[in-house]
Amino acid sequence: MPINKENIGQLAYKLYKLNESYEHNCWRLAELVETINENIVNGYDIPALESENLVLMLRSDKFIEPNRDKIADLAEIIYHESPEKSKLHWFIAEKTLLLEEIKKALELKRG
């Protein structure tokens, strides 16, 4: 499924309805960002809406789990930057969909 703004918006709305804590959302975003960065080259820079050819960007043919200390550091940075909760939901949705595409690309690469 190609990632588009409608998909991101639908998932962001579902996240909003879950009504999870601000801290939880900061942690989740940090976890997603670090996971993406561990699994693709320039993971911090890839926009979800431009996620074509991910197979060529994979670092490995195996899924790499992120370092929990890096997640904690990034979650703290996100928390102190104080993004609006709606933006957190959008970014989490965007990164969640991108990570799903990365997992599909890993499966394709493994054949």
Number of C-alpha atoms within 10 A of each C-alpha: 7 12 17 13 12 9 14 23 15 13 19 22 14 13 18 15 9 9 10 11 10 16 13 12 21 25 20 20 25 26 23 21 24 20 21 27 21 20 24 21 16 13 17 13 9 17 11 21 14 12 17 14 10 20 20 11 17 23 17 15 16 13 17 14 13 18 12 12 9 13 21 15 13 19 22 16 13 18 17 10 9 12 12 10 16 13 11 21 24 22 20 24 24 24 24 21 22 25 21 14 20 23 20 14 20 20 14 11 15 10 7
